[in-house]
Amino acid sequence: MNSITARLLLASSLVLALFIGLTALSLQHSVHSRAEQAQRDRMEGLIYGVLGAAELDDQGRLIINEYGLPDGRLRQPQSGLTARIYDLHNRLIWQSPSDSGDTLAGNDEHISIGQWRFRLFDTPDAQGHFSLRFGFSWAAPDLPEQQFNILLRADASDHAEQLALFDQKLWTTLLSSALLLLLVQLLVLMWGLKPLAKMSRGLQRIRAGEQEALDTRLPHELRPVAHSINTLLQSEHNRRMRYRHVMDDLAHSLKTPLSVLQNLSDSRDVGADSRQILREQSGRMRDIVAYHIRRASVSGSRPLGPAVPLVPLIERLGNSLKRVYARRDPQFEIRLNPQCRLRMDEPDIMEVFGNLLENACKYGASRVRISSERSKEKNRIACIHIEDNGPGFPADVGDELLERGKRADTRIEGQGLGLAVSNELLSAYGASLKLGASEALGGARVTIYFSATI
């Protein structure tokens, strides 16, 4: 995930979801606990009301005045509220008129005087019921004290429905609030990260060559970064221009002495051997000056520079070479994506591919193929192959041909600088050359490996 907005939004969403979940669970647990406690309090009040309607007769039997029961549901069958009283031996001695007489969950062991036992039981019909059991004693004049248990059962269906409705409203409200907060948070993130998006668009325009510097009308936290980038860009531009001017001045200064030496090599006052030496040395000096001027003019890798379309340049070079080698009529197969671009100066691209394509034509190739593929080598993202059907490179000559002055065929005029200049130009951009044999065409194959910065 490479987007800052996406990362912040994801992190905020996870934190918000965790907070909403914990809040909902806490509220749910608290409300459920309070609801059960309220139900117990109501049932305790009913038990005290039932005991208020009880009395002992002359034989010591506990009698309940049904018309004095605290809740009318205790007198209505199937009302969902029942009461029973058990003696010391847990034998049933009284049950409310609402009790159907079935076996009750919660009718367990006898409990001591003053103890309470509150439970919630689930039943197969999924309604469930609350059970509250209380131990008490009753004493009357001239009669021994007797121990009893009263068991009150209340249907829990209404209670469960109310809690389910509360849970539904709780989660609906919290989820709606969470979605609203996420939307507001997204708007806040977009507004807060707008300056970074502005910087990103500015860098893209610089890479496309549409502008030369970043807009510094930014928040004070980002303004120093923008100023630093602009200073770096301006410094790089000034450095390149200064080197080029220095080399141009050097070439201009050496032009006259080289012309004098060249003219002297044609003078009759100088011996034949001396003229040959002067001609060779002056030509070598001119080539060296030209070579270093080209080398100094290379800008090198520029990640913020505009990318140059490659196919049109190769087509131009191919058309020029077809005119130069019209007798051989070389054919160029360009198997490149039309959107292929290189982040290099156009003159440097022309120099590299011009040397490589001209070498193929010069050494007898009539068919040249330019193709590309993804590279599996580490730190390389793509490579371009230039293959031909010429004689190819000698088997006993490897990367030595990438050195200045090294040639595999001395029968053809040249100084052995083409591959060396191309290799050094590419090296300045973080790319490299590799020589090999073409399996498809049977001649030479030159592979250019490009790094991720091009």
C-alpha positions in Angstrom: 0.0 0.0 0.0 1.8 3.0 -1.3 -0.8 5.7 -0.7 -0.4 7.8 2.4 -4.2 8.6 2.3 -5.0 4.9 2.1 -2.7 4.1 4.9 -4.1 6.8 7.2 -7.6 5.9 6.3 -7.0 2.2 6.9 -5.3 2.8 10.3 -8.1 5.2 11.3 -10.8 2.8 10.2 -9.2 0.0 12.2 -8.9 2.2 15.3 -12.4 3.5 14.9 -13.8 -0.1 14.4 -11.9 -1.3 17.5 -13.3 1.7 19.5 -16.8 1.2 18.2 -16.7 -2.5 18.9 -15.4 -2.1 22.4 -17.9 0.7 23.1 -20.8 -1.4 21.8 -19.8 -4.5 23.8 -19.3 -2.4 27.0 -22.7 -0.7 26.6 -24.4 -3.9 25.7 -22.9 -5.7 28.8 -23.8 -2.8 31.0 -27.4 -2.5 29.8 -27.9 -6.3 29.9 -26.5 -6.4 33.5 -28.7 -3.5 34.6 -31.8 -5.1 32.9 -31.2 -8.4 34.8 -30.6 -6.5 38.0 -33.9 -4.6 37.5 -35.7 -7.9 36.8 -34.3 -9.3 40.0 -35.3 -6.3 42.0 -38.9 -6.6 40.6 -39.0 -10.3 41.5 -37.7 -9.6 45.0 -40.5 -7.2 45.5 -43.0 -9.7 44.3 -41.7 -12.3 46.7 -42.1 -9.9 49.6 -45.6 -9.2 48.4 -46.4 -13.0 48.3 -45.0 -13.4 51.8 -47.2 -10.5 52.9 -50.3 -12.4 51.8 -49.1 -15.6 53.8 -49.9 -16.7 57.3 -49.9 -19.9 59.5 -53.1 -21.6 60.5 -53.6 -23.3 63.9 -52.0 -26.5 62.7 -48.9 -24.6 61.5 -49.6 -24.8 57.8 -48.7 -21.9 55.6 -51.8 -20.4 53.9 -51.6 -17.8 51.1 -54.4 -15.4 50.6 -54.7 -15.4 46.7 -56.6 -12.2 46.6 -53.8 -10.5 48.5 -51.1 -11.5 45.9 -49.1 -8.5 44.7 -49.5 -9.1 41.0 -52.7 -10.2 39.2 -50.7 -12.4 36.8 -50.2 -14.8 39.6 -53.9 -15.6 39.5 -54.1 -15.9 35.7 -53.2 -19.2 34.0 -50.5 -19.0 31.3 -49.6 -15.5 32.4 -45.8 -16.2 32.5 -45.5 -15.4 36.2 -45.7 -18.3 38.7 -44.9 -18.8 42.4 -44.4 -21.9 44.5 -43.5 -22.6 48.2 -41.6 -25.6 49.4 -41.1 -26.9 52.9 -37.9 -27.9 54.6 -37.8 -31.2 52.7 -38.3 -29.4 49.4 -41.9 -30.7 49.1 -44.4 -28.5 47.3 -46.9 -27.0 49.7 -48.4 -24.2 47.6 -48.4 -23.0 44.0 -50.1 -19.9 42.5 -53.2 -20.3 40.3 -51.1 -19.3 37.3 -48.9 -22.3 37.7 -49.7 -25.1 35.3 -48.0 -27.7 37.5 -45.2 -28.6 35.0 -41.7 -29.3 36.1 -39.8 -26.0 36.6 -36.2 -25.4 35.8 -34.7 -23.9 38.8 -36.6 -26.2 41.2 -33.3 -27.4 42.6 -32.0 -28.0 46.1 -33.2 -26.2 49.2 -31.4 -23.1 50.3 -30.8 -21.7 53.7 -32.7 -18.9 55.4 -32.0 -15.5 54.1 -30.3 -16.7 50.9 -31.2 -15.7 47.4 -30.6 -17.6 44.2 -31.3 -15.7 40.9 -30.9 -17.5 37.6 -31.8 -17.2 33.9 -32.8 -20.5 32.2 -33.1 -21.1 28.5 -35.9 -23.4 27.3 -36.3 -25.4 24.0 -38.8 -22.8 22.7 -36.0 -20.2 23.0 -38.1 -18.0 25.3 -36.4 -18.8 28.6 -37.4 -17.6 32.1 -36.0 -16.0 35.2 -36.0 -17.9 38.5 -35.6 -16.4 41.9 -35.5 -18.6 45.0 -35.5 -17.3 48.6 -35.2 -19.1 51.9 -37.2 -17.9 54.9 -38.6 -19.1 58.2 -42.0 -18.6 59.9 -42.8 -18.7 63.5 -46.1 -18.5 65.4 -47.0 -18.4 69.1 -46.9 -21.8 70.6 -45.6 -23.4 67.4 -42.0 -24.3 66.4 -40.2 -22.2 63.8 -40.6 -23.7 60.3 -38.3 -23.2 57.2 -39.6 -22.6 53.7 -38.4 -21.8 50.2 -40.3 -19.6 47.8 -39.6 -20.0 44.1 -40.8 -17.3 41.7 -40.5 -17.8 38.0 -41.0 -15.0 35.3 -41.2 -15.4 31.6 -38.1 -13.8 29.9 -39.5 -13.4 26.4 -40.4 -9.7 26.8 -37.1 -9.1 28.5 -35.2 -10.8 25.6 -37.2 -8.9 22.9 -36.5 -5.6 24.6 -32.8 -6.4 24.8 -32.7 -7.6 21.2 -34.4 -4.3 20.1 -31.9 -2.4 22.1 -28.9 -4.3 20.6 -30.2 -3.7 17.1 -30.7 0.1 17.7 -27.3 0.3 19.4 -25.4 -1.4 16.6 -27.3 0.5 13.9 -26.6 3.8 15.6 -22.9 3.1 16.2 -22.3 1.7 12.7 -24.1 4.7 11.2 -22.0 7.0 13.3 -18.9 5.1 12.4 -19.6 5.5 8.6 -20.3 9.2 9.1 -17.1 9.6 11.0 -15.2 7.7 8.3 -16.6 10.0 5.7 -15.7 13.1 7.7 -12.3 11.7 8.4 -11.7 11.0 4.7 -12.6 14.6 3.9 -10.3 15.8 6.7 -7.5 13.6 5.3 -8.0 14.9 1.8 -8.0 18.4 3.0 -4.9 17.9 5.3 -2.9 16.0 2.6 -3.8 18.4 -0.2 -0.4 20.2 0.0 1.3 16.8 -0.5 -0.9 16.1 -3.5 0.1 19.5 -4.8 3.8 18.7 -4.4 3.3 15.3 -6.1 1.6 17.0 -9.1 4.4 19.5 -9.3 7.0 16.8 -9.4 5.1 15.0 -12.1 5.0 18.2 -14.2 8.7 18.6 -13.7 9.3 15.1 -14.9 7.1 15.8 -17.9 9.1 19.0 -18.6 6.1 21.3 -18.1 7.7 23.3 -15.4 11.2 23.8 -13.9 10.5 24.3 -10.2 8.0 23.5 -7.4 5.4 26.0 -6.2 6.5 27.1 -2.7 3.0 28.4 -1.7 2.7 25.5 0.8 2.2 25.1 4.6 5.3 26.0 6.6 6.0 22.3 7.3 6.5 21.6 3.6 7.9 24.9 2.4 11.5 24.0 3.4 11.2 20.8 1.4 10.0 22.5 -1.7 12.8 25.2 -1.4 15.4 22.4 -1.0 14.1 20.6 -4.1 14.1 23.8 -6.1 17.6 24.6 -5.0 18.8 21.1 -5.9 17.2 21.4 -9.4 18.7 24.8 -10.0 22.1 23.6 -8.7 22.0 20.6 -11.0 21.0 22.8 -14.0 23.8 25.3 -13.3 26.4 22.5 -12.9 25.5 21.0 -16.2 25.5 24.3 -18.0 28.8 25.2 -16.4 30.5 22.0 -17.5 29.2 22.4 -21.0 30.4 26.0 -21.2 33.8 25.0 -20.0 34.1 22.2 -22.5 32.9 24.5 -25.3 35.5 27.1 -24.3 38.2 24.4 -24.2 37.2 23.1 -27.6 37.3 26.6 -29.0 40.7 27.3 -27.5 42.1 24.1 -29.0 40.6 24.6 -32.4 43.3 27.0 -33.7 46.3 25.0 -32.5 44.9 21.8 -34.0 44.2 23.6 -37.3 47.9 24.8 -37.3 49.1 21.3 -36.7 46.8 19.9 -39.4 48.0 22.5 -41.9 51.6 21.8 -40.9 51.1 18.1 -41.7 50.3 19.2 -45.3 53.4 21.4 -45.7 56.2 20.3 -48.1 58.8 21.7 -45.7 58.1 18.8 -43.4 59.4 15.3 -44.2 57.0 12.6 -45.2 57.5 10.7 -41.9 56.9 13.8 -39.9 53.8 14.7 -41.9 52.3 11.3 -41.2 53.1 11.6 -37.5 51.6 15.1 -37.3 48.5 14.0 -39.2 47.9 11.0 -37.0 48.5 12.9 -33.7 46.4 15.9 -34.7 43.6 13.6 -35.7 43.9 11.7 -32.5 43.9 14.9 -30.5 40.7 16.0 -32.4 39.0 12.7 -31.6 40.0 12.9 -28.0 38.7 16.4 -27.6 35.4 15.5 -29.3 35.1 12.4 -27.1 35.6 14.3 -23.9 33.2 17.0 -25.0 30.5 14.4 -25.6 31.4 12.8 -22.2 31.2 16.1 -20.3 27.9 16.9 -22.0 26.2 13.8 -20.6 23.7 14.9 -17.9 23.5 11.5 -16.3 20.4 10.1 -14.6 17.7 12.6 -14.0 14.7 11.1 -12.2 12.9 14.4 -12.4 13.6 15.0 -16.1 11.1 14.5 -18.9 11.0 11.1 -20.6 11.7 10.9 -24.3 9.8 8.7 -26.7 12.2 6.1 -28.1 10.4 4.7 -31.2 10.4 8.0 -33.2 14.1 8.5 -32.6 15.0 4.9 -33.7 12.8 5.4 -36.8 14.7 8.6 -37.7 18.0 6.8 -37.2 16.9 3.9 -39.3 15.8 6.1 -42.2 19.2 7.9 -42.1 21.1 4.6 -42.1 19.0 3.3 -45.0 20.2 6.3 -47.1 23.9 5.9 -46.0 23.8 2.1 -46.8 21.4 2.3 -49.7 23.3 -0.3 -51.6 22.8 -2.9 -48.9 19.2 -1.8 -48.1 19.2 -2.7 -44.4 15.8 -3.5 -42.9 14.9 -2.4 -39.3 12.4 -4.3 -37.3 11.2 -2.2 -34.4 9.4 -4.4 -31.9 9.0 -1.8 -29.2 5.9 -0.5 -27.4 4.9 2.8 -28.9 4.7 4.2 -25.4 8.3 3.2 -24.6 10.2 6.2 -23.1 13.6 6.8 -21.7 14.5 9.4 -19.1 17.6 10.5 -21.0 18.6 13.6 -23.0 17.6 13.2 -26.6 21.2 13.8 -28.0 22.5 11.0 -25.7 19.8 8.6 -26.9 20.7 9.4 -30.5 24.4 8.9 -29.8 23.9 5.5 -28.1 21.5 4.0 -30.6 23.1 5.7 -33.5 26.5 4.0 -32.7 24.9 0.6 -32.1 22.7 0.6 -35.2 25.5 2.0 -37.4 27.9 -0.7 -36.1 25.3 -3.4 -37.2 25.0 -1.8 -40.7 28.7 -1.2 -41.0 29.7 -4.8 -40.4 27.5 -6.3 -43.0 24.1 -6.7 -41.4 21.0 -6.4 -43.7 18.5 -7.1 -41.0 18.4 -5.4 -37.6 15.8 -6.1 -34.9 15.1 -3.8 -31.9 13.0 -5.4 -29.2 12.5 -5.1 -25.4 11.6 -7.4 -22.5 11.4 -7.4 -18.7 14.7 -8.3 -17.0 14.9 -10.7 -14.2 18.3 -9.5 -13.0 18.5 -7.7 -9.7 17.9 -3.9 -9.7 17.0 -4.0 -13.4 13.5 -3.4 -14.7 13.8 -3.7 -18.5 16.3 -4.3 -21.3 16.4 -3.5 -25.0 18.0 -6.0 -27.5 19.6 -4.9 -30.8 20.2 -8.0 -33.0 21.4 -8.4 -36.5 22.2 -11.1 -39.1 25.8 -10.0 -39.6 29.0 -11.9 -38.8 28.5 -11.3 -35.0 31.2 -10.8 -32.4 34.3 -13.1 -32.4 34.0 -15.9 -29.8 37.4 -15.0 -28.3 36.4 -11.4 -27.7 34.2 -10.4 -24.8 33.7 -7.2 -23.0 37.0 -5.9 -24.3 35.2 -4.3 -27.2 33.6 -1.9 -24.7 37.0 -0.4 -24.1 38.1 2.6 -26.1 40.1 1.7 -29.2 39.4 -2.0 -29.1 38.1 -3.4 -32.4 37.2 -6.8 -33.6 37.5 -6.1 -37.3 40.3 -3.8 -38.4 39.5 -4.1 -42.1 36.7 -1.5 -41.9 37.6 2.1 -41.2 37.0 3.3 -37.6 38.6 4.1 -34.3 36.8 1.7 -32.0 35.0 4.4 -30.0 31.4 3.6 -30.8 30.8 0.9 -28.2 33.0 2.6 -25.6 31.2 5.9 -26.0 27.8 4.2 -25.8 28.8 2.2 -22.8 30.1 5.3 -20.9 27.0 7.3 -21.9 24.8 4.6 -20.5 26.9 4.2 -17.4 26.2 7.8 -16.6 22.5 7.0 -16.5 22.9 3.8 -14.4 22.5 1.5 -17.4 25.0 -0.9 -19.0 25.8 -2.8 -22.2 26.2 -6.5 -22.7 27.5 -8.2 -25.9 26.4 -11.6 -27.1 25.1 -13.6 -30.0 21.6 -13.5 -31.5 19.9 -16.9 -31.6 17.0 -15.5 -33.7 19.0 -13.8 -36.5 22.4 -15.6 -36.1 24.5 -12.4 -35.8 25.4 -10.1 -33.0 23.2 -9.0 -30.1 23.8 -6.0 -27.9 21.6 -5.8 -24.8 21.0 -2.5 -22.9 20.0 -3.0 -19.3 18.2 0.0 -17.8 17.8 0.6 -14.1 14.7 1.8 -12.3 15.8 5.4 -12.4 15.5 5.6 -16.2 
